[in-house]
């Protein structure tokens, strides 16, 4: 059994009243247990602390997928037609049918429509065979740009796309046959969110909302089960979260149906969805006041702490800040695009300093970090503070010296191997290969004294593969790596990112380690994630998961009692 990320071993654990009562040798724990205690043998399995995912988008991703026809596993056009035809038999004629993309969410680098037997998405005529009386869209999702979607004839008609439509509108290219008739294939800025293209967003306005309220609760609870099955017992929903979504988490926690500890922070201004718009200073201040009033630091299940600001945007879309410039998705030089005004960012820094409210900043590039470092220094001087209590989310690229300065100013980090896995090749292409030296510098962060907690974000959706990638720093689809002295950390450090570091960054006592007095949040796995062969780490099986000592996942591999 593992007690913490140092690999400290113990033979037994005693759970009493939902907390860890004792840890040690069999003899020590049996002595502490006394009589009348249920005993269970784990047949050589490993016990680890429940994992902490500090960037899951759990509610967002589950709610977005819930209404969609699932074609992720489709092998060919026949599979796609069958799935859509089944849905068409269940909904009234004229109602939209939206599907997932084909392949592995969210980057679709390892499997996508390219792996269909036909090597391409089905065109309008193939989709018409599935549902002639329903508009159909095979979606594309963020973050990858350019991307591709497919529509049937009814969808094209609903959207007003015909032979007279230009071949290109904004950054959307409409494929046409030799006679100039649209085939139903659209390429370019066609993702359903993190997309600022006016033309495609005008098409989206004619379709169902991305998040449909009637699906949210069931989808979320099902997603929680999936997280439990990965050994995850705590999440930090601190990016793109709205007040109403926090209230839903609170309601589910109060009802006792939320088998996951959740910490949240509302966004001062949304930047991900097509309907998101800039906010005035008055609107931002009102949100800050609401977040302060909602702050809850002592609930065992749902906590609210701080606010989040995403000043710029995503890397794939060409929105991140770079004074030197880089290539956008279409080969044009860009320096990025600001989403939140400097006035509103300064307002957020000042308000959080005045009221002791925690500030999260989504900061991706070195130039963005420089802006936030300057604002932090200004805020500390202005308010006579020693340091801030703040978090940098993402921290995808950092130049030498920034990690140390962020630590001195009071920042913690939430990071993800996802950004090497899914963005590394793109960064090399658009920023130049030298930028890879700055990507996910986990070792530098830890050497500087930063607390860096792990998260899955856009995937892979496997915490154990995320731990592996924190060591290998492998990129897809190329398979190359940028593993260097600034990047590579030890297996124990990678594991700590998902346990003790998560607890520390969240300031949540009682989770992240299995020490006496802590919550009995634990996972039982079939191998030691610190010492097993690194190539076998992603295949780790979670046999059981307990939260507060209560069983929330059981794959049936262990005997019920011993």
C-alpha positions in Angstrom: 0.0 0.0 0.0 1.2 3.5 -0.8 0.8 6.2 1.8 2.2 9.1 -0.1 4.1 10.0 -3.2 7.4 9.2 -1.5 6.4 5.6 -2.0 6.3 5.0 1.8 4.8 1.5 2.2 2.5 0.0 4.7 0.7 -3.3 5.0 -2.6 -2.3 6.4 -5.0 0.6 6.9 -7.8 1.1 9.4 -10.9 3.1 8.4 -13.2 4.4 11.0 -16.0 7.0 10.7 -15.0 7.8 7.1 -11.4 8.7 8.0 -8.1 7.0 8.2 -7.7 5.8 11.8 -4.3 3.9 11.5 -1.7 3.0 8.9 1.2 0.6 9.4 2.0 -3.1 9.7 -0.7 -5.7 9.9 0.1 -6.2 13.6 0.0 -2.5 14.3 -3.3 -1.9 12.6 -5.0 -5.0 14.0 -4.0 -3.9 17.4 -5.4 -0.4 16.8 -8.6 -1.9 15.4 -9.6 -4.0 18.3 -12.5 -6.4 18.0 -15.6 -6.3 15.8 -13.9 -4.8 12.8 -14.5 -6.1 9.3 -11.3 -7.3 7.7 -10.6 -7.4 4.0 -7.6 -8.8 2.1 -6.7 -7.1 -1.2 -4.8 -10.1 -2.6 -1.6 -8.0 -3.2 -3.3 -5.0 -4.8 -2.0 -1.5 -4.1 -3.8 1.2 -2.2 -3.2 4.8 -3.2 -4.8 8.1 -2.1 -7.8 9.1 -4.1 -6.6 11.1 -7.1 -7.2 14.9 -7.5 -7.9 16.3 -11.0 -7.4 20.0 -11.0 -8.6 20.7 -14.5 -11.4 18.3 -15.5 -14.1 20.4 -17.2 -16.3 17.5 -15.8 -19.6 19.3 -16.0 -18.9 20.9 -19.4 -17.6 17.9 -21.2 -20.3 15.5 -19.9 -23.1 18.0 -20.6 -21.9 18.8 -24.1 -21.7 15.1 -25.1 -25.0 14.0 -23.5 -27.4 15.0 -26.4 -25.1 13.7 -29.1 -25.2 10.5 -31.1 -22.0 8.7 -30.2 -20.0 7.8 -33.3 -16.6 7.9 -31.6 -16.0 4.2 -32.2 -17.4 4.1 -35.8 -15.3 2.0 -38.2 -16.9 3.1 -41.4 -19.7 5.1 -43.0 -22.1 2.2 -42.4 -21.6 2.5 -38.7 -22.3 6.2 -38.8 -25.4 5.8 -40.9 -26.8 3.1 -38.6 -26.3 5.2 -35.5 -27.9 8.3 -37.0 -30.7 6.3 -38.5 -31.5 4.9 -35.0 -31.7 8.4 -33.6 -33.9 9.6 -36.5 -36.4 7.0 -35.5 -36.6 8.4 -32.0 -37.0 12.2 -32.6 -39.6 14.1 -34.6 -38.9 15.0 -38.3 -37.2 18.4 -38.6 -35.3 18.1 -35.3 -31.6 18.5 -35.4 -29.4 15.4 -35.0 -25.9 16.2 -33.8 -23.2 13.6 -33.4 -19.8 13.4 -31.7 -16.7 13.4 -33.9 -15.1 10.1 -34.8 -12.2 9.0 -32.6 -10.5 9.9 -29.3 -11.6 13.1 -27.6 -10.5 15.9 -27.6 -7.5 16.2 -29.9 -8.4 13.2 -32.1 -4.7 12.7 -32.9 -4.5 8.9 -32.2 -7.9 8.1 -33.8 -10.2 10.2 -36.0 -12.2 10.3 -39.2 -9.0 9.6 -41.0 -9.1 6.1 -39.7 -12.6 5.3 -41.1 -12.5 2.6 -43.8 -13.3 5.3 -46.4 -10.6 7.7 -45.0 -13.0 10.6 -44.9 -16.2 11.8 -43.3 -19.5 10.9 -45.1 -20.8 13.6 -47.4 -24.4 14.9 -47.6 -25.6 12.1 -49.7 -24.4 9.3 -47.4 -25.9 11.2 -44.4 -29.2 11.6 -46.3 -29.5 7.8 -46.3 -29.5 8.0 -42.5 -31.9 10.8 -42.0 -33.3 12.7 -44.9 -36.0 14.4 -42.8 -33.7 15.7 -40.1 -30.8 18.2 -40.3 -27.6 16.3 -39.3 -24.3 17.6 -38.2 -21.2 15.6 -37.5 -19.5 18.0 -35.1 -15.9 19.1 -34.5 -14.9 20.1 -31.0 -12.1 22.2 -29.6 -9.2 22.7 -29.4 -7.8 21.6 -32.8 -8.0 24.2 -35.6 -8.4 23.9 -38.6 -11.0 21.1 -38.3 -13.8 19.5 -40.4 -17.5 18.8 -40.0 -20.2 17.1 -42.2 -23.8 18.1 -42.9 -26.6 16.3 -44.7 -28.8 18.1 -47.3 -31.4 19.1 -44.7 -28.8 20.8 -42.6 -27.3 22.6 -45.5 -30.8 23.9 -46.4 -31.5 24.9 -42.8 -28.3 26.9 -42.8 -28.8 28.5 -46.2 -25.8 26.9 -47.8 -26.2 26.2 -51.5 -24.3 26.6 -54.8 -24.5 30.4 -54.5 -22.7 30.4 -51.2 -19.0 31.5 -51.6 -16.4 28.7 -51.4 -15.0 30.5 -48.4 -16.8 32.6 -45.8 -14.6 34.1 -43.2 -12.4 31.1 -42.2 -14.8 28.4 -43.2 -14.2 26.6 -46.5 -17.3 25.0 -48.1 -16.4 21.9 -50.2 -18.2 21.7 -53.6 -18.3 19.1 -56.3 -17.4 19.6 -59.9 -20.8 21.2 -60.6 -20.3 23.7 -57.7 -22.8 22.0 -55.4 -21.8 21.8 -51.7 -20.9 18.3 -50.7 -21.8 18.9 -47.0 -18.1 19.0 -45.9 -17.0 22.3 -44.2 -13.4 22.9 -43.1 -11.6 25.5 -41.1 -13.0 27.3 -38.0 -15.8 24.8 -37.5 -15.4 23.8 -33.9 -18.5 24.1 -31.6 -16.7 26.2 -29.0 -13.5 28.2 -28.7 -14.3 29.5 -32.1 -14.6 33.2 -33.0 -15.6 32.7 -36.6 -18.7 34.9 -37.3 -20.0 32.7 -40.1 -19.8 29.4 -38.3 -21.1 30.8 -35.1 -24.1 32.1 -37.1 -24.7 28.5 -38.2 -24.5 27.3 -34.6 -27.2 29.8 -33.6 -29.6 27.8 -35.7 -28.8 24.6 -33.8 -29.5 23.3 -30.3 -27.4 24.9 -27.5 -24.2 23.2 -26.7 -25.3 22.6 -23.1 -28.9 21.6 -22.8 -30.2 21.9 -19.2 -32.3 18.7 -19.3 -29.2 16.6 -19.8 -26.9 18.1 -17.3 -27.6 16.3 -14.0 -27.8 12.8 -15.4 -24.7 13.4 -17.6 -22.7 14.8 -14.7 -23.6 12.0 -12.3 -22.6 9.4 -15.0 -19.4 11.3 -15.5 -18.7 11.2 -11.8 -19.0 7.4 -11.9 -16.5 7.4 -14.7 -14.1 9.5 -12.6 -14.6 7.2 -9.6 -13.7 4.3 -12.0 -10.4 6.0 -12.7 -9.6 6.4 -8.9 -10.4 10.1 -8.8 -12.1 11.4 -5.7 -11.6 15.2 -5.9 -11.8 17.7 -8.7 -11.2 21.4 -9.2 -13.7 23.0 -11.5 -11.9 26.3 -11.8 -12.1 27.1 -15.5 -15.1 28.5 -17.5 -17.5 27.7 -14.6 -20.6 29.8 -14.2 -22.5 30.7 -11.0 -25.5 28.5 -12.0 -23.1 25.5 -12.5 -21.7 26.0 -9.0 -25.2 26.1 -7.6 -25.9 22.8 -9.2 -22.8 21.2 -7.7 -23.9 22.6 -4.3 -27.4 21.2 -4.7 -26.1 17.7 -5.7 -23.7 17.8 -2.7 -26.5 18.8 -0.3 -28.6 15.9 -1.7 -25.8 13.4 -0.9 -25.6 12.1 -4.5 -22.3 13.6 -5.5 -19.7 10.9 -5.1 -16.8 13.3 -5.6 -15.4 16.2 -3.7 -15.6 19.4 -5.8 -13.9 22.7 -5.4 -15.0 25.5 -7.8 -14.3 29.1 -8.8 -16.5 31.1 -11.1 -15.1 32.8 -14.2 -15.3 36.6 -14.2 -15.9 36.5 -18.0 -16.7 33.6 -20.2 -14.4 33.2 -23.3 -15.2 29.6 -24.5 -18.7 29.7 -25.9 -20.0 31.5 -29.0 -22.4 33.6 -26.9 -19.7 34.8 -24.5 -19.2 38.6 -24.7 -16.9 41.1 -23.0 -18.1 42.4 -19.6 -18.1 45.9 -18.2 -16.2 46.8 -15.1 -19.5 46.9 -13.2 -20.4 43.4 -14.3 -17.1 42.1 -13.3 -17.3 43.8 -9.9 -20.7 42.3 -9.4 -19.4 38.8 -10.2 -16.5 39.3 -7.8 -18.9 40.3 -5.0 -21.0 37.2 -5.7 -17.9 35.0 -5.6 -16.9 36.5 -2.3 -20.4 35.9 -0.8 -20.3 32.3 -2.1 -16.9 31.5 -0.7 -17.2 28.2 1.3 -14.0 26.7 2.7 -15.2 24.2 5.2 -17.7 22.0 3.4 -16.6 18.4 3.0 -18.1 18.0 -0.5 -18.5 21.3 -2.4 -16.2 24.3 -1.8 -16.1 27.6 -3.6 -12.9 29.6 -3.4 -11.9 32.5 -5.6 -12.5 33.5 -9.2 -10.9 32.7 -12.5 -9.9 35.0 -15.5 -8.8 33.8 -18.9 -7.2 37.0 -20.3 -6.5 35.7 -23.8 -7.5 32.3 -25.2 -6.3 29.1 -26.7 -3.2 28.3 -28.6 -4.7 26.4 -31.5 -7.0 29.3 -32.3 -4.2 31.8 -32.4 -5.4 33.8 -29.4 -2.5 33.4 -27.0 -0.2 36.4 -26.5 3.2 36.5 -28.2 4.9 39.8 -28.8 7.2 38.1 -31.3 4.3 36.6 -33.2 3.5 33.1 -34.4 1.3 31.5 -37.1 -2.4 31.3 -36.6 -4.3 28.2 -37.9 -4.2 29.5 -41.5 -0.6 30.5 -41.7 -1.0 34.2 -40.9 1.2 36.0 -38.4 -0.7 36.8 -35.2 0.3 38.2 -31.8 -2.9 36.9 -30.1 -6.2 38.4 -29.1 -7.1 39.8 -25.7 -10.4 38.7 -24.3 -10.5 40.5 -20.9 -9.5 44.2 -20.7 -6.5 45.3 -18.7 -8.9 47.4 -16.6 -10.9 44.3 -15.6 -7.8 42.2 -14.9 -6.5 45.0 -12.6 -9.9 45.1 -11.0 -9.8 41.4 -10.3 -6.3 41.5 -8.9 -7.2 44.5 -6.6 -10.5 43.0 -5.4 -8.9 39.6 -4.6 -6.1 41.3 -2.7 -8.5 43.5 -0.7 -10.8 40.7 0.3 -8.4 37.7 0.6 -10.1 36.0 -2.4 -8.1 33.6 -4.4 -7.4 34.5 -8.0 -6.9 32.0 -10.8 -5.4 33.2 -14.0 -5.4 31.1 -17.2 -1.9 32.0 -18.4 -0.3 30.1 -21.3 2.7 31.8 -22.8 5.7 33.6 -21.4 4.4 37.0 -22.4 1.1 36.3 -20.6 3.1 35.3 -17.5 5.0 38.5 -17.7 1.8 40.5 -17.7 0.5 38.6 -14.7 3.8 38.9 -12.9 3.7 42.7 -13.4 0.1 42.9 -12.2 1.0 40.7 -9.1 4.0 42.9 -8.3 1.9 46.1 -8.6 -0.9 44.6 -6.5 1.5 43.5 -3.7 3.0 47.0 -3.6 -0.3 48.7 -3.7 -1.9 46.7 -0.9 1.2 46.2 1.3 1.2 42.4 1.0 4.1 40.0 1.3 2.7 37.8 -1.5 -0.5 36.8 -3.2 -2.7 33.7 -2.8 -3.1 32.9 -6.5 -3.0 30.1 -9.1 -1.7 30.0 -12.7 -3.7 27.6 -14.7 -2.1 25.9 -17.8 1.3 27.5 -17.6 2.0 25.7 -20.9 5.2 27.6 -21.9 7.5 29.3 -19.4 10.9 31.0 -20.0 13.8 30.6 -17.6 13.3 32.6 -14.4 9.5 32.8 -14.5 8.9 29.8 -12.3 11.0 31.2 -9.6 9.4 34.6 -9.7 5.9 33.1 -9.7 6.7 31.1 -6.6 8.1 34.2 -4.9 4.9 36.1 -5.7 2.6 33.4 -4.1 1.4 31.5 -7.2 0.6 27.8 -7.4 0.1 26.0 -10.7 -2.3 23.6 -12.2 -0.7 21.9 -15.2 -1.4 19.1 -17.6 0.6 16.7 -19.7 -2.2 17.2 -22.2 -0.5 20.2 -23.6 2.6 18.3 -24.7 0.5 15.3 -25.8 -1.9 17.3 -27.9 -0.3 20.6 -28.7 3.4 20.0 -28.9 3.5 19.3 -32.6 1.4 22.4 -33.3 3.6 24.6 -31.1 6.7 23.4 -33.0 5.0 24.2 -36.3 3.6 27.6 -35.4 6.0 29.0 -32.9 9.1 27.2 -34.1 10.9 24.1 -32.7 12.8 26.2 -30.1 9.5 26.8 -28.3 9.4 23.1 -27.3 12.2 23.9 -24.8 9.7 26.1 -22.9 6.8 23.6 -23.0 5.6 22.0 -19.8 8.8 22.6 -17.8 7.6 20.5 -14.8 11.1 20.0 -13.4 11.9 23.7 -13.4 8.6 24.4 -11.7 9.3 22.0 -8.9 12.9 23.2 -8.5 11.6 26.7 -8.1 9.4 25.7 -5.2 6.1 25.9 -7.0 3.3 23.5 -6.1 2.1 22.0 -9.4 -1.0 19.9 -9.5 -2.1 17.7 -12.4 -5.2 17.8 -14.5 -6.5 16.0 -17.6 -8.2 18.9 -19.4 -8.5 17.8 -23.1 -6.9 14.4 -22.5 -5.9 11.7 -22.6 -8.7 10.9 -20.2 -6.6 8.6 -18.1 -4.7 10.0 -15.0 -2.2 7.2 -15.1 -1.3 8.0 -18.7 -1.0 11.6 -17.7 1.5 10.5 -15.1 3.4 8.6 -17.7 3.5 11.6 -20.0 4.8 13.8 -17.2 8.0 11.6 -17.5 8.1 10.9 -21.2 6.7 14.2 -22.6 5.6 12.4 -25.8 3.7 14.3 -28.4 1.0 13.1 -30.8 0.6 12.4 -33.7 4.3 12.6 -34.3 5.4 10.5 -31.3 8.4 12.7 -30.7 9.3 14.1 -27.3 10.7 17.3 -25.9 11.9 15.5 -22.7 14.8 17.5 -21.4 16.2 18.7 -18.0 13.5 21.3 -17.7 10.7 18.9 -18.4 11.3 15.5 -16.9 10.3 14.7 -13.4 10.4 11.4 -11.4 7.6 8.9 -11.2 7.1 9.8 -7.6 6.8 13.5 -8.5 4.4 12.8 -11.3 2.3 10.7 -8.8 2.5 13.6 -6.3 1.0 16.0 -8.8 -2.2 13.9 -8.7 -2.3 13.4 -5.0 -0.6 15.6 -2.4 0.1 18.5 -4.7 -3.6 18.6 -5.7 -4.6 18.9 -2.0 -2.0 21.6 -1.4 -3.0 23.7 -4.4 -6.6 23.5 -3.4 -5.8 24.2 0.3 -8.0 21.2 1.2 -6.8 19.5 4.3 -7.5 15.9 4.8 -7.1 14.7 1.2 -4.2 13.7 -1.0 -2.5 11.4 1.5 -3.6 8.4 3.6 -2.4 9.5 6.9 -4.3 9.2 10.2 -7.0 11.8 10.5 -7.4 12.3 6.8 -10.5 11.4 4.8 -10.6 7.8 3.8 -10.5 8.7 0.1 -8.6 5.9 -1.7 -8.3 3.8 -4.8 -7.2 0.1 -4.9 -5.2 -0.5 -8.1 -3.7 -3.6 -9.7 -0.1 -2.2 -9.7 2.2 0.3 -8.0 2.0 3.4 -10.1 5.4 4.6 -9.0 7.4 1.3 -9.5 5.6 -0.6 -12.3 7.0 -0.6 -15.8 6.4 2.9 -17.2 5.0 1.5 -20.4 2.4 -0.4 -18.3 1.3 2.6 -16.3 -1.5 3.7 -18.6 -3.1 0.2 -18.3 -3.5 0.5 -14.5 -6.8 -0.9 -13.5 -8.8 0.6 -10.6 -10.3 -2.2 -8.7 -12.2 -0.2 -6.2 -12.6 3.4 -5.1 -13.7 4.6 -1.7 -14.7 8.2 -0.7 -15.0 8.8 3.1 -14.6 5.1 3.4 -17.7 4.4 1.3 -17.4 2.2 -1.7 -18.2 4.2 -4.9 -16.6 1.9 -7.5 -16.0 -1.8 -7.7 -15.0 -3.6 -10.8 -15.6 -7.0 -9.2 -12.0 -8.3 -9.3 -11.5 -8.4 -5.6 -13.4 -10.8 -3.2 -16.1 -9.2 -1.2 -14.7 -10.3 2.1 -11.7 -12.2 3.4 
